[in-house]
Amino acid sequence: MPPLVYYKCSKCKRTHDSYIDAVKCEKSHLAAVSVRELEYKSGAYPFRISLLFPDGKEQGYITDDGIYTGNEVNYAYNKNKKYD
């Protein structure tokens, strides 16, 4: 039985059949150039943040329950929606 060879993007963990495709995937992910805290609810960590990327796009994130423990999966928020 021949072994399976694949390459994994270190950023998103997606697997690729070729090394070149995996490198392209890694290079396609942008790193934030700045972080802005928008709102705190309780605790030491912000409830909402905004990230600025090198291409000029600003993307906001909000915690699931407003209390960041380090394990939440954050989701993008709509800038026009009011969050309590």
C-alpha positions, 0 to 999 in steps of 0.5 A: 500500500503506497503512503499518502503524501499531503501538505498542510497550510500552517495557518488554516490547516487545510491539506493540499496535494502539492507543496506549491498549493500549500505555500500559496494557501499560506501566503493568501492569509493576511495578518492584522496590522492593528487591533482596536478594542471596541467594547468591554463587557466584563473581565479583562478581555474585550467583547468586541474588537476590530482588526485592520489588514494590510489591504485596508479592510477592517474586520470586526469580531465579537465573542460568543458570550461576551466573556473571553476565556481564550477558547471561543470561536469568534465570528465576524459582526455587522458594523451596522447592528447594535450589540447589547 
